[in-house]
Amino acid sequence: MLMPDIIGHGSTESPSAPERYQIEAAAKDIHHFLDQLGIKKFDLLGYSMGGRLALTFAILFPERVRKLILESASPGLLTDGERKQRCMKDAELAHFIKEKGIETFVDYWEEIPLFSTMKRLPLSLREKVRKQRLENSPLGLANSLLGMGTGTQPSWWSYLEKLECDVLLLTGREDQKFCRIAEEMLKSLKRGTWVTIENTGHAIHVEDREKFGTIVSDFLSK
């Protein structure tokens, strides 16, 4: 199993140019990474922004993906107006990160409604997640918003019907926004499966790790 940190996250470098973070460029980085390892075809899993990146990779390089798993992910925004509005919000948040720093940003991020269900987790687990978030680069996170945000990426909605691989959509039952997105995505996928996990929100792999692992393993073994 390979779990690379994408550009601007974890131990991967955080270049200063936002255009280096464009989602197509990040997909090409993964393509190059796999070429270096001699991996031709593989199963791909992505969560949230990583899910948008995984979907981008599968659309750009369909011959490389055997099975695709998208956890709490979307194909982007449908209209130019939606994308423009989201770009403005992401730019504001990127400026906030640069001005206030990583700790203030993580304080803010932990309080957004998308992650409200994580407050039910044990304190030790929440502290572990917080520690991982604090280890990210402020520049990397800011530029990820500017270069790889939902507003800046292409809309992949019309490309879903072209995917030939098996696709598993995973959403938490309490994450209503992404449940609606998954329901719409399923209508366009030729070989799509949608599974919702009870008593979880956006970060299923954290909130119910055992069930998440079981569902993913079953899907990959079929």
Disulfide bonds with the S-S distance in Angstrom:
none
